[in-house]
Amino acid sequence: MINRYQTDMDELLYEIERLKSEDKLIVVEGKKDMAALNKLGITKVKTLSKRPLVLIAEEIANETDECILLVDLDDEGRKI
């Protein structure tokens, strides 16, 4: 029987590899989030960096048609 921890890890590794292969811009909340993704080999990352969201949205729209938004489920992440 496969334990739950192994199943969760397998799913996480699968999602990391999927993010790498999609080659889409990933937008995260802060520098620590970007550093964590960089360590996983994901380098096409932009941070929100406490700038007005509308300015960041315009920047992203000028760079690409699609992006992936990764935020925490805390109050700030829910606002975004």
C-alpha positions in Angstrom: 0.0 0.0 0.0 1.4 3.4 -1.0 1.4 5.8 2.0 -0.2 9.3 1.7 3.1 11.1 2.1 4.5 9.3 -1.0 1.4 10.1 -3.0 1.6 13.8 -2.0 5.3 13.9 -2.9 4.7 12.2 -6.3 1.9 14.8 -7.1 4.2 17.7 -6.1 7.1 16.4 -8.2 4.7 15.9 -11.1 3.4 19.5 -10.8 6.9 20.9 -10.6 7.9 19.1 -13.8 4.7 20.3 -15.5 5.5 23.9 -14.6 9.0 23.5 -16.1 7.7 22.0 -19.3 4.9 24.6 -19.9 7.5 27.4 -20.2 4.9 30.0 -19.1 5.7 33.1 -17.0 4.9 32.4 -13.4 3.9 35.3 -11.2 4.5 34.9 -7.4 4.0 37.3 -4.4 7.6 37.9 -3.3 11.3 37.3 -3.7 11.4 34.2 -1.4 8.8 32.6 -3.6 10.8 33.3 -6.7 14.0 32.0 -5.0 12.2 28.8 -4.1 11.1 28.2 -7.7 14.5 29.1 -9.0 16.0 26.4 -6.8 13.6 23.9 -8.4 14.8 24.9 -11.9 11.9 27.2 -12.7 13.4 30.5 -13.9 10.7 32.3 -15.9 9.3 34.0 -12.7 8.1 37.5 -11.9 7.3 38.9 -8.5 4.5 41.2 -7.5 6.9 43.1 -5.3 4.3 45.2 -3.5 3.7 47.3 -6.6 0.2 48.3 -7.8 -1.4 45.2 -9.3 -2.6 47.1 -12.3 1.0 48.1 -13.3 2.2 44.5 -13.0 -0.8 43.3 -15.0 0.1 45.7 -17.8 3.7 44.5 -17.7 2.7 40.9 -17.9 0.2 41.6 -20.8 3.1 43.2 -22.7 5.2 40.2 -22.2 2.9 37.2 -22.8 -0.7 36.2 -23.5 -0.8 33.7 -20.6 0.8 33.3 -17.2 0.5 31.2 -14.1 -0.3 33.0 -10.8 0.9 31.3 -7.7 -0.1 32.9 -4.4 -0.5 31.8 -0.8 -3.9 31.2 0.8 -3.3 34.0 3.3 -5.2 37.3 3.3 -2.8 39.0 0.8 -2.9 36.0 -1.5 -6.7 35.9 -1.4 -6.9 39.6 -2.3 -4.7 39.0 -5.3 
